Amino acid sequence: MPSTKDRPGQDRAAYRPSRSSRSSRPFTLWREVLTAYAAPALTAGTAGLVTGQQDLAVAACTSIAGTSAVVAFLVGTWLRHRGCPRRWTITAPRGVLTAALVITAVGTAALLGWFTAQWIPAHTPVPATPWLERLRMDLPVSAALATTIVTLRWRSATAASPA
């Protein structure tokens, strides 16, 4: 059985990881995508069930969480750029990088939501329904949240890793 006493001349703190290294996990894309799906699915789904909004409960697991997961994957993949990040993404201030990516993702998601809500009923036998109208709001909001979280998590992991 190992001795529980301290050895003379050795500091116990040297054996424990520092607080900052424990709280900053490395950026793992699959974990970020899984979290990007699960977090909005649970929160929006719970809100839909509690308030009796069945459409919100369904959208929570489909358009809201699905959009978050897809956006998290795309933004995370783009930021990693084959494991070697772009220089400007590391040197730009965190807020500027996040704002630029959020504006891009929200604009793209808003256009996609608008286009889908207009195009599908006009060009297919699918009628205009409330769930199609939800896409106009669900996609940009989900894209904004997922992009912000993934960008900040990636930037924190990149700053914490040795260069």
Rosetta blueprint (number, residue, H / E / L):
1 M L
2 P L
3 S L
4 T L
5 K L
6 D L
7 R L
8 P L
9 G L
10 Q L
11 D L
12 R H
13 A H
14 A H
15 Y H
16 R L
17 P L
18 S L
19 R H
20 S H
21 S H
22 R H
23 S H
24 S L
25 R L
26 P L
27 F L
28 T L
29 L H
30 W H
31 R H
32 E H
33 V H
34 L H
35 T H
36 A H
37 Y H
38 A H
39 A H
40 P H
41 A H
42 L H
43 T H
44 A H
45 G H
46 T H
47 A H
48 G H
49 L H
50 V H
51 T H
52 G L
53 Q L
54 Q H
55 D H
56 L H
57 A H
58 V H
59 A H
60 A H
61 C H
62 T H
63 S H
64 I H
65 A H
66 G H
67 T H
68 S H
69 A H
70 V H
71 V H
72 A H
73 F H
74 L H
75 V H
76 G H
77 T H
78 W H
79 L H
80 R H
81 H L
82 R L
83 G L
84 C L
85 P L
86 R L
87 R H
88 W H
89 T H
90 I H
91 T H
92 A L
93 P L
94 R H
95 G H
96 V H
97 L H
98 T H
99 A H
100 A H
101 L H
102 V H
103 I H
104 T H
105 A H
106 V H
107 G H
108 T H
109 A H
110 A H
111 L H
112 L H
113 G H
114 W H
115 F H
116 T H
117 A H
118 Q H
119 W H
120 I H
121 P H
122 A H
123 H H
124 T L
125 P L
126 V L
127 P L
128 A L
129 T L
130 P H
131 W H
132 L H
133 E H
134 R H
135 L H
136 R H
137 M H
138 D H
139 L H
140 P H
141 V H
142 S H
143 A H
144 A H
145 L H
146 A H
147 T H
148 T H
149 I H
150 V H
151 T H
152 L H
153 R H
154 W H
155 R H
156 S H
157 A H
158 T H
159 A H
160 A H
161 S L
162 P L
163 A L
